[in-house]
Amino acid sequence: MNNRSFYLDNLKVFLTVLVIFHHAGQAYGYGGGWMYKPTNAEEFMPWIWHFFSVNAAFFMGLYFLISGYFVPTSYDKQGGRTFVKKKLIRLSIPFLVMGGIISVISGTLEFAHMWFVESLLVFCLVYALIRCFCKPITGECDSKPTIIGMAIVGLVMGVGSYFIRQVSPQDHWIWPLGIIPLPLEPAHYLQYVMMFVIGLLARRFDWLQKLTDKVGALSLTVGVMLAIGIYVMDSGWWTDFVWKWYGIYESLLCVFLSFGLMWLFRRYLNTTSTFLQWCAAHSYGAYVVHLLLMLGIQFTFDGVWMGAFGKFMFIGVVSTVLSYLLTWVLRLIPGVKKVL
């Protein structure tokens, strides 16, 4: 394994755990629709919407950026036919299996968190189609990440998001292709497309290695300050201002915090161990299987009082551990490693 990719493996593990904890909290606060609601009304944390908002602002976009980063090299090494075949196996099978199970349990056509897997498959197939007609970007390029460049990208993303949200607010999901299962949230989809494309370009132009300590640290600082800006929202002029321009605010947070975290992990967590490699290898599977495990745990411990925060942490930790362990068991089955 290339040592330069260790930090991205570790970052993917971090994001996977963050997604699991994000979902763990949805039953205990204003987190959108969730298939479980605690019977004890005191298991409620009104403050946790800040956690949800900061997460939603960047973590799936960063997922798409990292995923896009590995696509050009994968296509170059494997060729178009093998690339498409492997993506269909690794992405469509979990999507169909897990989506089918969730649909049966919910009694309606529902894919829940698997929307990400399907969208990633679509992005990869579109990339493969474009490569059939266009040559890959080659040659040296002097471009590198800058604060001004990040601000421009964040503003373009934000202005687009702002206008999209005038007709399709956040948490509004649609099926744009009718009976074809492609659920998407327009309010965030521009971010996902742009972040995936940024990942492609980052690989071609080696942006992640060109990200200097000065720019990376400043990017992280700006991203964290924007995140804190959401956590301190309550009422008054600041809250009114952020909500009015939230599409732009969120997009800037996404770009700055994403590059800042990639710098942070490259600078301080570009290392590996047997345990970290094990976690990285099982993160995708943990993402796929965690939701059903979590629901089972939540229903099982519904009557056990731990306090709202205690229950949130308990569900998050146990769901994370069991999701990784279940993925490990499933990958022992012949052929499953090609899928999970």
Disulfide bonds with the S-S distance in Angstrom:
none
